[in-house]
Amino acid sequence: MDFRVPHFVLHDFSDGEESKVIRMILSYAHIPYEFKDIDKDDYVLEDYPFYSLPMLEVNERKLGNVPSICRQLGWRYELSGQTAGEDSEVDMIAEKTFEARMKIKNWLDHLEHREDHECDVRDVRLGRCHRVFGILSSPHY
């Protein structure tokens, strides 16, 4: 049995965008942790679980995948549901929220860098509206 106080090291890129929710949980639970800033131009992808960031080291054990890390912290610090059913509801909401946040982030990134893209954002938006309207007005809907 391990009686050590866990040592947490959170690895992510300097903007920390992907790890925001992890840092919020660590802060809310008053958990001390070290943040390791990873240089996007100089890191070895194979060092990280599933070749992705963020990663949380817990006593040198590497954990990847934001929802999994959040579940681990929730369980460890009693921030999750009290029953399996409640845990499932928390997971469902957390995963959908994370998924929606990532879609919004990708769209905002596109808008921010639209000068770098050949397409015009207005045309993309209009194309999507026409597709949605076409689906909604079809006789099969």
Backbone as a printed PyTorch tensor [residue, N CA C, xyz], in Angstrom:
tensor([[[  0.8490,  -1.1770,   0.0000],
         [  0.0000,   0.0000,   0.0000],
         [  0.8930,   1.2380,   0.0000]],

        [[  0.5220,   2.2120,  -0.8150],
         [  1.3080,   3.4300,  -0.9630],
         [  0.6840,   4.5460,  -0.1240]],

        [[  1.4480,   5.0310,   0.8640],
         [  0.9370,   6.0760,   1.7590],
         [  1.4860,   7.4600,   1.4200]],

        [[  2.1820,   7.5680,   0.2920],
         [  2.7280,   8.8670,  -0.0970],
         [  1.6100,   9.8150,  -0.5280]],

        [[  1.8170,  11.0860,  -0.2640],
         [  0.9250,  12.1060,  -0.8140],
         [  1.2430,  12.1690,  -2.3070]],

        [[  0.2300,  12.0890,  -3.1630],
         [  0.5110,  12.0620,  -4.5990],
         [  1.2000,  13.3350,  -5.0760]],

        [[  2.1200,  13.1540,  -5.9910],
         [  2.8000,  14.2720,  -6.6290],
         [  2.2570,  14.3730,  -8.0480]],

        [[  1.6720,  15.5240,  -8.3860],
         [  1.0540,  15.7180,  -9.6900],
         [  1.9110,  16.6330, -10.5510]],

        [[  2.1150,  16.2170, -11.7980],
         [  2.7800,  17.0580, -12.7900],
         [  1.8870,  17.0700, -14.0220]],

        [[  1.4100,  18.2440, -14.3870],
         [  0.5460,  18.4000, -15.5520],
         [  1.3930,  18.8870, -16.7200]],

        [[  1.3970,  18.1210, -17.7990],
         [  2.1510,  18.4630, -19.0050],
         [  1.1760,  18.9830, -20.0570]],

        [[  1.4710,  20.1520, -20.6110],
         [  0.6510,  20.6780, -21.7010],
         [  1.4170,  21.8000, -22.3860]],

        [[  0.8980,  22.2290, -23.5330],
         [  1.4970,  23.3560, -24.2350],
         [  1.2530,  24.6340, -23.4340]],

        [[  2.0180,  25.6670, -23.7210],
         [  1.9750,  26.8880, -22.9160],
         [  0.5890,  27.5250, -22.8570]],

        [[ -0.1970,  27.4340, -23.9350],
         [ -1.5300,  28.0520, -23.8770],
         [ -2.4550,  27.2960, -22.9320]],

        [[ -2.1630,  26.0250, -22.6600],
         [ -2.9190,  25.2500, -21.6770],
         [ -4.3900,  25.0980, -21.9980]],

        [[ -4.7550,  25.3010, -23.2410],
         [ -6.1680,  25.2780, -23.6320],
         [ -6.8280,  23.9380, -23.3250]],

        [[ -6.1660,  22.8520, -23.6860],
         [ -6.7510,  21.5230, -23.4960],
         [ -6.8650,  21.1480, -22.0200]],

        [[ -5.9710,  21.6780, -21.1970],
         [ -5.9350,  21.2600, -19.7910],
         [ -6.6920,  22.1980, -18.8540]],

        [[ -7.4460,  23.1420, -19.3910],
         [ -8.1490,  24.1060, -18.5290],
         [ -9.0410,  23.4250, -17.4980]],

        [[ -9.8310,  22.4580, -17.9300],
         [-10.7530,  21.8060, -16.9970],
         [ -9.9820,  21.0170, -15.9350]],

        [[ -8.8580,  20.4390, -16.2970],
         [ -8.0260,  19.7120, -15.3220],
         [ -7.4980,  20.6880, -14.2780]],

        [[ -6.9980,  21.8300, -14.7360],
         [ -6.4780,  22.8370, -13.8060],
         [ -7.5810,  23.3920, -12.9070]],

        [[ -8.7960,  23.4940, -13.4430],
         [ -9.9240,  23.9550, -12.6250],
         [-10.2110,  22.9650, -11.5000]],

        [[-10.1850,  21.6730, -11.8110],
         [-10.4280,  20.6520, -10.7850],
         [ -9.3190,  20.6800,  -9.7440]],

        [[ -8.0720,  20.7580, -10.1840],
         [ -6.9440,  20.8020,  -9.2480],
         [ -7.0540,  22.0190,  -8.3320]],

        [[ -7.4310,  23.1440,  -8.8970],
         [ -7.5790,  24.3670,  -8.1080],
         [ -8.7520,  24.2550,  -7.1330]],

        [[ -9.8920,  23.7740,  -7.6150],
         [-11.0860,  23.6380,  -6.7780],
         [-10.8230,  22.7390,  -5.5690]],

        [[-10.0810,  21.6500,  -5.7930],
         [ -9.8030,  20.6930,  -4.7160],
         [ -8.5470,  21.0690,  -3.9180]],

        [[ -7.9530,  22.2320,  -4.2170],
         [ -6.7440,  22.7130,  -3.5240],
         [ -5.6200,  21.6760,  -3.5950]],

        [[ -5.4090,  21.1380,  -4.7870],
         [ -4.3840,  20.1230,  -5.0030],
         [ -3.1480,  20.8090,  -5.5760]],

        [[ -2.0300,  20.7400,  -4.8700],
         [ -0.8110,  21.3260,  -5.4280],
         [ -0.3150,  20.4780,  -6.6030]],

        [[  0.1630,  21.1600,  -7.6330],
         [  0.6870,  20.4440,  -8.7940],
         [  1.7420,  21.3020,  -9.4770]],

        [[  2.5400,  20.6320, -10.2550],
         [  3.5730,  21.2950, -11.0390],
         [  3.0820,  21.3270, -12.4830]],

        [[  3.2900,  22.4520, -13.1730],
         [  2.9100,  22.5450, -14.5830],
         [  4.1730,  22.4930, -15.4180]],

        [[  4.2300,  21.5480, -16.3380],
         [  5.3830,  21.4390, -17.2250],
         [  4.9720,  21.9380, -18.6010]],

        [[  5.5280,  23.0840, -18.9690],
         [  5.2450,  23.7170, -20.2530],
         [  5.9850,  22.9570, -21.3570]],

        [[  5.2430,  22.4610, -22.3340],
         [  5.8250,  21.6890, -23.4260],
         [  5.9590,  22.5870, -24.6520]],

        [[  7.1450,  22.5970, -25.2230],
         [  7.4200,  23.3830, -26.4210],
         [  6.8560,  22.6380, -27.6360]],

        [[  5.9550,  23.2790, -28.3730],
         [  5.3160,  22.6260, -29.5240],
         [  6.3200,  22.2220, -30.5960]],

        [[  7.4330,  22.9250, -30.6640],
         [  8.4230,  22.6420, -31.6990],
         [  9.4840,  21.6440, -31.2670]],

        [[  9.4840,  21.2720, -29.9940],
         [ 10.5730,  20.4230, -29.5100],
         [ 10.0840,  19.4570, -28.4320]],

        [[  9.2940,  18.4640, -28.8300],
         [  8.8780,  17.4470, -27.8710],
         [  8.7450,  16.1130, -28.5880]],

        [[  8.8540,  15.0430, -27.8260],
         [  8.7770,  13.6970, -28.3830],
         [  7.3800,  13.1560, -28.1000]],

        [[  6.5960,  13.0230, -29.1440],
         [  5.2070,  12.5960, -29.0150],
         [  5.0740,  11.2350, -28.3430]],

        [[  6.0280,  10.3600, -28.5710],
         [  5.9700,   9.0080, -28.0180],
         [  6.0780,   8.9930, -26.4920]],

        [[  6.4820,  10.0950, -25.8860],
         [  6.6010,  10.1710, -24.4250],
         [  5.2420,  10.2660, -23.7320]],

        [[  4.1770,  10.4630, -24.5060],
         [  2.8720,  10.7370, -23.9230],
         [  1.8640,   9.6400, -24.2730]],

        [[  0.9670,   9.3150, -23.3330],
         [ -0.0330,   8.2750, -23.6020],
         [ -0.8700,   8.6200, -24.8410]],

        [[ -1.0250,   7.6680, -25.7110],
         [ -1.7860,   7.8330, -26.9540],
         [ -1.2570,   8.9990, -27.7850]],

        [[  0.0060,   9.3390, -27.5610],
         [  0.6910,  10.3730, -28.3470],
         [ -0.0380,  11.7110, -28.3200]],

        [[ -0.5700,  12.0780, -27.1740],
         [ -1.2890,  13.3510, -27.1100],
         [ -1.1020,  14.0190, -25.7510]],

        [[ -1.3770,  15.3040, -25.7430],
         [ -1.3600,  16.1090, -24.5260],
         [ -2.7660,  16.6400, -24.3090]],

        [[ -3.1280,  17.0100, -23.1090],
         [ -2.3230,  17.0520, -21.8940],
         [ -2.1210,  15.6600, -21.3010]],

        [[ -1.1690,  15.6160, -20.3960],
         [ -0.8840,  14.3990, -19.6530],
         [ -0.7060,  14.7880, -18.1920]],

        [[ -1.2270,  13.9580, -17.3020],
         [ -1.0460,  14.1760, -15.8700],
         [ -0.2280,  13.0230, -15.3220]],

        [[  0.8960,  13.3570, -14.7130],
         [  1.6950,  12.3500, -14.0170],
         [  1.2430,  12.3300, -12.5670]],

        [[  0.9230,  11.1410, -12.0780],
         [  0.5670,  10.9520, -10.6760],
         [  1.5910,   9.9820, -10.1210]],

        [[  2.5200,  10.5070,  -9.3050],
         [  3.6230,   9.6870,  -8.7830],
         [  4.3050,   8.9210,  -9.9100]],

        [[  4.6100,   9.6120, -10.9910],
         [  5.3270,   9.0980, -12.1550],
         [  4.5030,   8.1680, -13.0430]],

        [[  3.2330,   7.9230, -12.7340],
         [  2.3520,   7.1560, -13.6220],
         [  1.7150,   8.1530, -14.5800]],

        [[  1.8020,   7.8630, -15.8680],
         [  1.3170,   8.7820, -16.8940],
         [ -0.1420,   8.5010, -17.2410]],

        [[ -0.9650,   9.5520, -17.1390],
         [ -2.3800,   9.4620, -17.5020],
         [ -2.6570,  10.4350, -18.6390]],

        [[ -3.3560,   9.9690, -19.6550],
         [ -3.7140,  10.8240, -20.7770],
         [ -5.2150,  10.8960, -20.9350]],

        [[ -5.6750,  11.7340, -21.8710],
         [ -7.0880,  11.8760, -22.2090],
         [ -7.8080,  12.7030, -21.1360]],

        [[ -8.2250,  13.8840, -21.4970],
         [ -8.8230,  14.8330, -20.5480],
         [ -9.9720,  14.2320, -19.7390]],

        [[-10.9710,  13.5950, -20.3720],
         [-12.0600,  13.0320, -19.5530],
         [-11.5740,  11.9730, -18.5570]],

        [[-10.6020,  11.1600, -18.9580],
         [-10.0700,  10.1350, -18.0470],
         [ -9.3400,  10.7580, -16.8600]],

        [[ -8.5790,  11.7960, -17.1260],
         [ -7.8660,  12.4930, -16.0520],
         [ -8.8790,  13.1220, -15.0930]],

        [[ -9.9120,  13.7310, -15.6450],
         [-10.9470,  14.3470, -14.8000],
         [-11.6520,  13.3020, -13.9420]],

        [[-11.9470,  12.1330, -14.5250],
         [-12.5710,  11.0510, -13.7470],
         [-11.6650,  10.6150, -12.6010]],

        [[-10.3760,  10.4690, -12.8860],
         [ -9.4040,  10.0530, -11.8710],
         [ -9.3800,  11.0570, -10.7150]],

        [[ -9.3120,  12.3420, -11.0490],
         [ -9.2860,  13.3680, -10.0030],
         [-10.6150,  13.4240,  -9.2530]],

        [[-11.7150,  13.3020,  -9.9770],
         [-13.0340,  13.3000,  -9.3390],
         [-13.1790,  12.1580,  -8.3540]],

        [[-12.7420,  10.9850,  -8.7610],
         [-12.8240,   9.8120,  -7.8850],
         [-11.9070,   9.9910,  -6.6740]],

        [[-10.6760,  10.4100,  -6.9390],
         [ -9.6640,  10.5200,  -5.8810],
         [-10.0480,  11.5480,  -4.8230]],

        [[-10.7050,  12.6360,  -5.2330],
         [-11.0150,  13.7280,  -4.3040],
         [-12.5150,  13.8910,  -4.0530]],

        [[-13.2590,  12.8110,  -4.2460],
         [-14.6960,  12.7620,  -3.9560],
         [-15.4700,  13.8990,  -4.6190]],

        [[-15.1750,  14.1270,  -5.8890],
         [-15.8770,  15.1460,  -6.6650],
         [-16.8090,  14.5130,  -7.6920]],

        [[-16.9470,  13.2050,  -7.6270],
         [-17.8100,  12.5060,  -8.5860],
         [-19.1210,  12.1320,  -7.9120]],

        [[-19.9570,  11.3770,  -8.6210],
         [-21.2440,  10.9640,  -8.0700],
         [-21.0850,   9.9690,  -6.9320]],

        [[-22.1620,   9.7560,  -6.2080],
         [-22.1430,   8.8230,  -5.0770],
         [-22.5510,   7.4090,  -5.4860]],

        [[-23.1300,   7.2660,  -6.6800],
         [-23.5420,   5.9500,  -7.1770],
         [-23.0330,   5.7930,  -8.6100]],

        [[-23.0990,   4.5650,  -9.1140],
         [-22.6830,   4.3180, -10.4980],
         [-23.5600,   5.1150, -11.4680]],

        [[-24.8490,   5.2190, -11.1710],
         [-25.7580,   5.9920, -12.0160],
         [-25.3950,   7.4650, -12.0590]],

        [[-25.0860,   8.0350, -10.8950],
         [-24.6790,   9.4450, -10.8390],
         [-23.3610,   9.6480, -11.5770]],

        [[-22.4300,   8.7080, -11.4150],
         [-21.1550,   8.7940, -12.1350],
         [-21.3850,   8.7970, -13.6440]],

        [[-22.3060,   7.9580, -14.1010],
         [-22.6120,   7.8970, -15.5340],
         [-23.1780,   9.2210, -16.0270]],

        [[-24.0430,   9.8400, -15.2430],
         [-24.6090,  11.1350, -15.6230],
         [-23.5220,  12.2060, -15.6770]],

        [[-22.6370,  12.2090, -14.6870],
         [-21.5300,  13.1680, -14.6670],
         [-20.6450,  12.9540, -15.8930]],

        [[-20.3060,  11.6940, -16.1980],
         [-19.4830,  11.3830, -17.3680],
         [-20.1440,  11.8610, -18.6560]],

        [[-21.4290,  11.5860, -18.7910],
         [-22.1570,  11.9480, -19.9980],
         [-22.1170,  13.4650, -20.2160]],

        [[-22.4130,  14.2110, -19.1740],
         [-22.4190,  15.6720, -19.2780],
         [-21.0110,  16.1970, -19.5320]],

        [[-20.0290,  15.6610, -18.8150],
         [-18.6490,  16.1220, -18.9660],
         [-18.1240,  15.8560, -20.3710]],

        [[-18.3670,  14.6680, -20.9000],
         [-17.8560,  14.3400, -22.2280],
         [-18.5250,  15.1740, -23.3130]],

        [[-19.8250,  15.3870, -23.2150],
         [-20.5170,  16.2080, -24.2150],
         [-20.0820,  17.6690, -24.1220]],

        [[-19.8720,  18.1560, -22.9050],
         [-19.3990,  19.5270, -22.7260],
         [-18.0130,  19.6880, -23.3310]],

        [[-17.1260,  18.7280, -23.0670],
         [-15.7730,  18.7750, -23.6180],
         [-15.8270,  18.7090, -25.1450]],

        [[-16.6490,  17.8330, -25.6770],
         [-16.7850,  17.6870, -27.1280],
         [-17.2840,  18.9890, -27.7650]],

        [[-18.2970,  19.6020, -27.1710],
         [-18.8370,  20.8630, -27.6930],
         [-17.7940,  21.9730, -27.6080]],

        [[-17.0750,  22.0220, -26.5020],
         [-16.0360,  23.0300, -26.3170],
         [-14.9660,  22.9010, -27.3940]],

        [[-14.5800,  21.6690, -27.7170],
         [-13.5530,  21.4560, -28.7290],
         [-14.0530,  21.8750, -30.1140]],

        [[-15.3160,  21.6110, -30.4180],
         [-15.8620,  22.0290, -31.7100],
         [-15.8850,  23.5490, -31.8170]],

        [[-16.2930,  24.2090, -30.7430],
         [-16.3050,  25.6750, -30.7350],
         [-14.8870,  26.2100, -30.8600]],

        [[-13.9460,  25.6090, -30.1280],
         [-12.5480,  26.0420, -30.1950],
         [-12.0130,  25.9040, -31.6170]],

        [[-12.3080,  24.7880, -32.2780],
         [-11.8380,  24.5900, -33.6500],
         [-12.4170,  25.6480, -34.5850]],

        [[-13.6930,  25.9740, -34.4050],
         [-14.3150,  26.9980, -35.2340],
         [-13.6870,  28.3660, -34.9590]],

        [[-13.4650,  28.7020, -33.6980],
         [-12.8430,  29.9870, -33.3660],
         [-11.4140,  30.0580, -33.8910]],

        [[-10.6850,  28.9440, -33.8140],
         [ -9.3340,  28.9080, -34.3850],
         [ -9.3860,  29.1860, -35.8830]],

        [[-10.3730,  28.6050, -36.5390],
         [-10.5240,  28.8290, -37.9770],
         [-10.7950,  30.3090, -38.2580]],

        [[-11.6900,  30.9180, -37.4870],
         [-11.9970,  32.3340, -37.6850],
         [-10.7740,  33.2060, -37.4450]],

        [[-10.0170,  32.8570, -36.4170],
         [ -8.8290,  33.6470, -36.0760],
         [ -7.7850,  33.5960, -37.1860]],

        [[ -7.6870,  32.4640, -37.8530],
         [ -6.6540,  32.2790, -38.8750],
         [ -7.2380,  32.2220, -40.2840]],

        [[ -8.4100,  32.8040, -40.4810],
         [ -9.0840,  32.6630, -41.7690],
         [ -8.2910,  33.2760, -42.9220]],

        [[ -7.4450,  34.2610, -42.6370],
         [ -6.6370,  34.8400, -43.7110],
         [ -5.6680,  33.8020, -44.2650]],

        [[ -5.3260,  32.8080, -43.4340],
         [ -4.3980,  31.7640, -43.8590],
         [ -5.0900,  30.6900, -44.7000]],

        [[ -6.4100,  30.7120, -44.7520],
         [ -7.1640,  29.6850, -45.4740],
         [ -7.6550,  30.2440, -46.8060]],

        [[ -7.8180,  29.3580, -47.7700],
         [ -8.2930,  29.7820, -49.0850],
         [ -9.7920,  30.0670, -49.0900]],

        [[-10.5350,  29.4310, -48.2020],
         [-11.9890,  29.6010, -48.2160],
         [-12.3860,  30.8940, -47.5060]],

        [[-13.5460,  31.3870, -47.8470],
         [-14.0880,  32.5570, -47.1810],
         [-15.0660,  32.0810, -46.1090]],

        [[-14.9060,  32.5590, -44.8910],
         [-15.7250,  32.1030, -43.7720],
         [-17.2040,  32.3370, -44.0430]],

        [[-17.5410,  33.4640, -44.6540],
         [-18.9450,  33.7550, -44.9610],
         [-19.5190,  32.6800, -45.8810]],

        [[-18.7680,  32.2800, -46.9040],
         [-19.2300,  31.2410, -47.8270],
         [-19.3910,  29.9010, -47.1230]],

        [[-18.4940,  29.5960, -46.1990],
         [-18.5930,  28.3460, -45.4400],
         [-19.8770,  28.3540, -44.6270]],

        [[-20.1440,  29.4660, -43.9250],
         [-21.3530,  29.5830, -43.1160],
         [-22.6070,  29.4630, -43.9800]],

        [[-22.6230,  30.1430, -45.1170],
         [-23.7800,  30.0800, -46.0090],
         [-23.9870,  28.6650, -46.5340]],

        [[-22.9010,  27.9870, -46.8680],
         [-22.9950,  26.6060, -47.3410],
         [-23.6060,  25.7030, -46.2910]],

        [[-23.2130,  25.8760, -45.0480],
         [-23.7750,  25.0720, -43.9600],
         [-25.2540,  25.3820, -43.7720]],

        [[-25.6180,  26.6560, -43.8420],
         [-27.0300,  27.0340, -43.6870],
         [-27.8700,  26.4070, -44.7950]],

        [[-27.3640,  26.4400, -46.0310],
         [-28.1120,  25.8460, -47.1410],
         [-28.2700,  24.3400, -46.9530]],

        [[-27.2350,  23.6730, -46.4680],
         [-27.3180,  22.2220, -46.2330],
         [-28.3460,  21.9170, -45.1520]],

        [[-28.2980,  22.6650, -44.0400],
         [-29.2420,  22.4310, -42.9440],
         [-30.6640,  22.7150, -43.4130]],

        [[-30.8520,  23.8350, -44.1160],
         [-32.1890,  24.1700, -44.6050],
         [-32.6910,  23.0940, -45.5620]],

        [[-31.8090,  22.5920, -46.4240],
         [-32.1880,  21.5330, -47.3590],
         [-32.6310,  20.2720, -46.6450]],

        [[-31.9440,  19.9150, -45.5710],
         [-32.3010,  18.7230, -44.7960],
         [-33.6460,  18.9330, -44.1130]],

        [[-33.8270,  20.1090, -43.4890],
         [-35.0640,  20.3780, -42.7550],
         [-36.2750,  20.4800, -43.6740]],

        [[-36.0660,  20.9310, -44.9110],
         [-37.2020,  21.0900, -45.8150],
         [-37.4510,  19.8520, -46.6750]],

        [[-36.6340,  18.8160, -46.5170],
         [-36.8440,  17.5960, -47.3040],
         [-38.0910,  16.8710, -46.8080]],

        [[-38.7950,  16.1480, -47.6980],
         [-40.0270,  15.4600, -47.3040],
         [-39.7770,  14.3040, -46.3370]],

        [[-38.5520,  13.8560, -46.1980],
         [-38.2410,  12.7220, -45.3250],
         [-38.0130,  13.1370, -43.8800]],

        [[-37.9420,  14.4220, -43.6100],
         [-37.6460,  14.8900, -42.2510],
         [-38.9020,  15.0700, -41.4780]]])
